[in-house]
């Protein structure tokens, strides 16, 4: 029995492996500037009601709207998220960032912003979303992260109310989203 030796030539490069857009050496922690969106089936949000280390309720929230605007300067980048559905009792919960800052060499992003309801007359509560960059390309960004806010101040400032049967001292927000370029 004879066996053939495997070919020693390099494998051909397929036409489908297109060249990536040029990197931004000073800001390689975000994709190229533009508007980005995450389809509802590519975005997961979960709310966690907590008392100390105990989780009293964990529910998935429906994503009403999610968007990312990457600008040339980090202070002008914007992440917005609007949640609704049965998990929120029909209310709308929004997060709007004020900036996007790189942390740990760009492998993580710190997104300070505010958490509020759909009612613009009520004052939103400051919140910080900490994201881990899972994958970044020139035209896309895959992130997962969390924010945790005290429930008392959230309720007092925004009027957002949780279920009376599920007590909470903190509200946790988990976000996993795959942003793709729309412009």
Order of alpha helices (4+ residues) and beta strands (2+ residues): beta-beta-beta-beta-beta-beta-beta-beta-beta-alpha-beta
